[in-house]
């Protein structure tokens, strides 16, 4: 079995028990009669699968699907280009500042707590998550859902989790995972999930560890590509109207590991500042608001990074004070100029990173879709990932109030039959 290196900064793998492999089932639930004839969507994410990786590393199956479905030149991730914020954006149609997961790790002013993707107990608490994830939307409307991993799928958001659920771990083989999906879709109509999320960590792991240009990243891309091919081959005999939506959360770039940026001396004053750790983005919380102007001036003198007040950040980030629905953004944001990276620890940073400006080409994510709901042979320009949510809702026949989300169905409706 292929071994994937554990790295401290690798997304998701840090916060779970490898032995937690038991399926969680809400056996009392049933599909409403009105939902049983609806189509199916398998939402597949390959973490860190940059927009050019399928061509760069010869992902044969995904390239064949591009000719028989829809492929975007790229998908623009939300800012910051990190795993937790973007996976949750994909399933809520909200920018990170609007759904609350503003970083992989952040400080919540209201509670005084610091959320971390590495805290398993905290990750499963629904209080951290705004918006209505696709599985919550579906379950509320009488449609069953299932998750073989996705950010927040383990949390009791609005008191609801998917009907079928696995707690994230990396101990379950891909063969067992594929079989589980086939088993779900082989259930009677009243018990069959119509929305399934499916997540791959491998590309992100290896791109962090070795850098995105390393051939071992190509091996991870091949593993994902072949696994998706096996998944579809296993499900085709079921003769169900299954739609496949393949996405990633962000891209990946090579950074300067020899000259990392250290925490500015000014911010070492813990009586005046709270500074959660970060690399491509650092939030600075001032404990005394009056010190912010002078602190900003001092930080800008260093010329090693950009220092923003919240009302000064680029508009396309949707990361300003007016966007800060949960009061989780710092008073000052520090953003290194690519390929520089912050490193507040003693360990040398890994060569592959993300988190930078979402318009940077290396940060661009992937999007492909195929199945009976989609037109074929369509290539579309890059689009923002907030628009995936209403498109999936449309395929499943779910009711969505667009006034409550940032995504718009009109952006991707043209790719649907």
FENJOLIN-V623678 format. One record per residue. RES is the residue in one small letter. OMEGA is omega in degrees with one decimal (NA if undefined). Layout:
((RES,OMEGA) (RES,OMEGA))
This chain:
((x,-177.9) (x,-178.8) (x,179.1) (x,-174.9) (x,171.9) (x,173.7) (x,-172.1) (x,-177.0) (x,179.1) (x,-170.9) (x,173.4) (x,-171.2) (x,-173.9) (x,-167.2) (x,-175.3) (x,174.4) (x,-178.6) (x,-178.4) (x,-174.8) (x,-172.2) (x,-177.1) (x,177.1) (x,174.8) (x,-175.4) (x,171.1) (x,-169.1) (x,-176.4) (x,-174.4) (x,176.4) (x,169.1) (x,171.2) (x,-179.7) (x,-178.2) (x,-177.5) (x,-168.9) (x,179.5) (x,-177.9) (x,176.9) (x,-180.0) (x,176.0) (x,169.7) (x,-179.7) (x,-173.7) (x,175.5) (x,170.1) (x,-175.6) (x,175.3) (x,-177.0) (x,-175.4) (x,-171.7) (x,-177.9) (x,-171.6) (x,-176.9) (x,176.6) (x,-177.3) (x,-175.3) (x,170.0) (x,177.4) (x,-169.7) (x,-177.2) (x,-180.0) (x,177.0) (x,176.8) (x,178.1) (x,178.6) (x,179.3) (x,-177.3) (x,179.8) (x,-176.7) (x,173.5) (x,175.4) (x,173.8) (x,175.5) (x,169.4) (x,-176.4) (x,178.6) (x,174.3) (x,178.1) (x,0.0) (x,-174.9) (x,-177.5) (x,-170.7) (x,-176.0) (x,178.7) (x,-174.0) (x,174.6) (x,179.8) (x,173.7) (x,-178.7) (x,-177.1) (x,176.0) (x,-176.7) (x,-177.8) (x,172.4) (x,-178.2) (x,179.6) (x,-179.7) (x,178.6) (x,171.9) (x,177.2) (x,-172.7) (x,-179.6) (x,172.0) (x,177.5) (x,-175.9) (x,179.0) (x,178.6) (x,-173.8) (x,-174.8) (x,-176.8) (x,-174.8) (x,-179.8) (x,176.5) (x,178.7) (x,177.6) (x,176.9) (x,179.2) (x,-179.1) (x,-174.0) (x,-179.7) (x,-178.8) (x,-179.5) (x,-178.6) (x,179.5) (x,-175.4) (x,-174.9) (x,-176.6) (x,-166.3) (x,174.2) (x,179.2) (x,-179.6) (x,179.3) (x,-177.3) (x,-178.7) (x,175.9) (x,177.3) (x,-179.0) (x,-177.9) (x,178.9) (x,-178.1) (x,173.2) (x,179.3) (x,-177.9) (x,180.0) (x,178.8) (x,179.2) (x,165.5) (x,177.7) (x,168.5) (x,177.1) (x,176.6) (x,-179.6) (x,179.1) (x,-176.0) (x,178.5) (x,-177.6) (x,-173.9) (x,178.3) (x,-173.7) (x,167.8) (x,174.9) (x,178.8) (x,178.3) (x,-169.5) (x,169.0) (x,173.8) (x,-173.2) (x,172.3) (x,-180.0) (x,-177.8) (x,-176.7) (x,-178.2) (x,179.0) (x,178.1) (x,178.7) (x,179.8) (x,177.9) (x,179.4) (x,178.9) (x,178.0) (x,177.9) (x,178.4) (x,178.4) (x,-175.2) (x,174.5) (x,179.3) (x,174.5) (x,-173.4) (x,-177.2) (x,-178.2) (x,-171.7) (x,178.8) (x,179.2) (x,174.7) (x,178.0) (x,172.9) (x,-173.3) (x,-169.5) (x,175.5) (x,177.8) (x,-162.7) (x,-176.9) (x,178.6) (x,-179.9) (x,-173.6) (x,177.7) (x,172.9) (x,-172.1) (x,-172.1) (x,-172.9) (x,-171.9) (x,-179.0) (x,-176.8) (x,179.4) (x,179.6) (x,172.9) (x,175.4) (x,176.9) (x,179.0) (x,176.5) (x,178.4) (x,178.1) (x,178.8) (x,-178.0) (x,-179.3) (x,179.7) (x,178.0) (x,175.7) (x,178.9) (x,179.1) (x,-179.2) (x,179.1) (x,179.0) (x,-174.9) (x,-177.6) (x,-179.2) (x,179.8) (x,176.9) (x,178.0) (x,177.4) (x,-175.4) (x,176.2) (x,-178.8) (x,176.3) (x,-178.4) (x,-177.7) (x,165.6) (x,-174.6) (x,-176.0) (x,175.0) (x,-177.3) (x,179.6) (x,175.7) (x,-176.7) (x,178.7) (x,-178.0) (x,-176.2) (x,-177.2) (x,-179.6) (x,177.6) (x,179.9) (x,178.2) (x,179.0) (x,-176.9) (x,-180.0) (x,-174.2) (x,175.4) (x,-178.9) (x,-176.0) (x,176.2) (x,-177.2) (x,-173.6) (x,167.9) (x,-174.6) (x,174.2) (x,-177.8) (x,178.7) (x,177.6) (x,176.6) (x,178.2) (x,178.3) (x,176.8) (x,177.4) (x,177.3) (x,178.7) (x,179.4) (x,175.5) (x,-174.6) (x,-175.4) (x,-177.5) (x,-175.2) (x,-178.1) (x,179.6) (x,178.7) (x,179.4) (x,179.7) (x,-179.6) (x,-179.5) (x,-178.5) (x,178.9) (x,-174.2) (x,177.1) (x,179.0) (x,-175.8) (x,174.3) (x,176.3) (x,-176.1) (x,157.3) (x,-174.9) (x,-179.7) (x,-178.8) (x,-176.3) (x,179.4) (x,-175.5) (x,-175.6) (x,173.9) (x,-173.3) (x,-170.2) (x,-179.8) (x,-178.5) (x,180.0) (x,178.3) (x,-170.0) (x,-174.2) (x,-173.6) (x,179.2) (x,-177.5) (x,178.4) (x,-177.8) (x,175.5) (x,177.2) (x,175.7) (x,177.0) (x,-175.9) (x,179.5) (x,174.9) (x,179.5) (x,12.6) (x,177.4) (x,-178.0) (x,172.9) (x,173.4) (x,-177.3) (x,-177.9) (x,-178.9) (x,-179.7) (x,177.5) (x,-178.3) (x,177.5) (x,-174.5) (x,179.6) (x,-179.4) (x,172.0) (x,-177.0) (x,-177.5) (x,178.5) (x,-175.4) (x,174.7) (x,176.2) (x,-176.7) (x,-178.3) (x,179.1) (x,-174.3) (x,-177.7) (x,-178.7) (x,172.0) (x,170.2) (x,177.7) (x,177.8) (x,-176.6) (x,-173.4) (x,-179.3) (x,-170.6) (x,169.9) (x,-176.7) (x,177.9) (x,-176.2) (x,171.8) (x,-174.8) (x,177.7) (x,177.2) (x,179.3) (x,-179.4) (x,-174.3) (x,177.7) (x,-175.1) (x,178.3) (x,-175.9) (x,-179.0) (x,177.1) (x,178.4) (x,177.3) (x,179.1) (x,-180.0) (x,-177.7) (x,-179.7) (x,179.5) (x,178.7) (x,179.9) (x,174.3) (x,-175.3) (x,178.0) (x,-178.5) (x,-178.3) (x,177.1) (x,179.5) (x,179.9) (x,-179.4) (x,-175.7) (x,-178.2) (x,-177.5) (x,178.8) (x,-179.9) (x,179.9) (x,179.5) (x,177.0) (x,NA))
